Amino acid sequence: MQKTLHSVASVSFVFFVAFGILHIVASILISQGLIARTNWLIFNVLDLPFLLAALTYGTSKLSLTLENITGKLKIPLIVCGSLAAVVFLIALYFNFGLTDAQIF
């Protein structure tokens, strides 16, 4: 299970970096006015995959670190995974459950 968790951490780190770079570049382009409002789709779509990759990477690395401290892997993985799931569900609620506020 430890080898699988290392693999999950490696893959999720790649996605975390890729989505993070895309999200930051889209934010910079929007703030500088270089892309039109119709292209905001990239910016609005990338937040949840970026959060999911970050939570997956963080959960797997934290569980592996806690396994070195406690000697057990299942309990830290369950606790960290549950907290990550709650954070992701809260983000889903804020993203889809609340109505969009008009800024202008």
Secondary structure per residue as TSV (DSSP state, phi and psi in degrees):
chain	resnum	aa	ss	phi	psi
A	1	M	-	360.0	-31.7
A	2	Q	H	-66.7	-38.0
A	3	K	H	-66.9	-38.7
A	4	T	H	-64.4	-41.1
A	5	L	H	-67.0	-34.5
A	6	H	H	-64.1	-41.0
A	7	S	H	-65.5	-42.1
A	8	V	H	-62.2	-40.8
A	9	A	H	-64.3	-40.2
A	10	S	H	-65.7	-46.9
A	11	V	H	-67.3	-43.2
A	12	S	H	-68.0	-28.1
A	13	F	H	-66.2	-40.1
A	14	V	H	-62.2	-45.8
A	15	F	H	-66.2	-37.2
A	16	F	H	-60.5	-46.1
A	17	V	H	-67.1	-44.2
A	18	A	H	-64.1	-49.3
A	19	F	H	-66.7	-34.8
A	20	G	H	-64.9	-44.6
A	21	I	H	-64.1	-44.4
A	22	L	H	-61.7	-40.5
A	23	H	H	-67.3	-42.8
A	24	I	H	-66.8	-42.7
A	25	V	H	-63.4	-42.9
A	26	A	H	-63.7	-38.6
A	27	S	H	-63.2	-42.6
A	28	I	H	-66.3	-43.1
A	29	L	H	-64.3	-38.2
A	30	I	H	-68.4	-43.4
A	31	S	H	-67.5	-29.6
A	32	Q	T	-86.3	-5.7
A	33	G	T	74.1	24.5
A	34	L	-	-86.6	-17.1
A	35	I	S	-122.4	151.3
A	36	A	-	-75.2	164.7
A	37	R	G	-63.9	-24.4
A	38	T	G	-68.9	-23.1
A	39	N	G	-89.0	9.4
A	40	W	H	-69.4	-8.2
A	41	L	H	-57.1	-39.9
A	42	I	H	-59.9	-45.6
A	43	F	H	-65.3	-41.4
A	44	N	H	-76.9	-25.5
A	45	V	H	-85.6	-27.4
A	46	L	S	-80.7	-9.4
A	47	D	H	-69.4	-42.9
A	48	L	H	-72.4	-42.5
A	49	P	H	-62.5	-35.5
A	50	F	H	-64.4	-44.6
A	51	L	H	-64.5	-41.5
A	52	L	H	-63.9	-43.0
A	53	A	H	-64.9	-40.2
A	54	A	H	-64.8	-44.1
A	55	L	H	-67.0	-38.3
A	56	T	H	-66.2	-44.9
A	57	Y	H	-65.3	-46.4
A	58	G	H	-62.9	-42.2
A	59	T	H	-64.4	-44.6
A	60	S	H	-68.2	-42.7
A	61	K	H	-69.3	-40.3
A	62	L	H	-65.9	-39.2
A	63	S	H	-64.7	-39.8
A	64	L	H	-67.0	-37.2
A	65	T	H	-67.0	-44.0
A	66	L	H	-67.4	-27.2
A	67	E	H	-68.0	-35.0
A	68	N	H	-66.9	-31.7
A	69	I	H	-80.9	-48.6
A	70	T	H	-90.6	-24.9
A	71	G	S	89.4	-4.7
A	72	K	-	-120.0	146.2
A	73	L	S	-108.2	-33.1
A	74	K	H	-68.0	-42.6
A	75	I	H	-66.5	-48.9
A	76	P	H	-62.5	-34.9
A	77	L	H	-66.9	-39.9
A	78	I	H	-67.3	-44.5
A	79	V	H	-65.8	-49.7
A	80	C	H	-65.8	-39.7
A	81	G	H	-64.8	-38.5
A	82	S	H	-66.3	-43.1
A	83	L	H	-64.6	-40.0
A	84	A	H	-66.0	-38.2
A	85	A	H	-65.2	-40.2
A	86	V	H	-64.4	-43.6
A	87	V	H	-62.7	-41.6
A	88	F	H	-67.3	-39.0
A	89	L	H	-65.6	-37.3
A	90	I	H	-64.2	-41.9
A	91	A	H	-64.9	-38.6
A	92	L	H	-62.6	-41.0
A	93	Y	I	-63.1	-45.7
A	94	F	I	-66.2	-32.1
A	95	N	I	-78.5	-41.2
A	96	F	I	-111.3	-25.5
A	97	G	I	-81.9	-31.1
A	98	L	S	-93.2	146.4
A	99	T	-	-73.8	153.0
A	100	D	-	-76.0	134.1
A	101	A	-	-87.3	140.8
A	102	Q	-	-82.6	122.0
A	103	I	-	-85.0	-40.2
A	104	F	-	-108.4	360.0
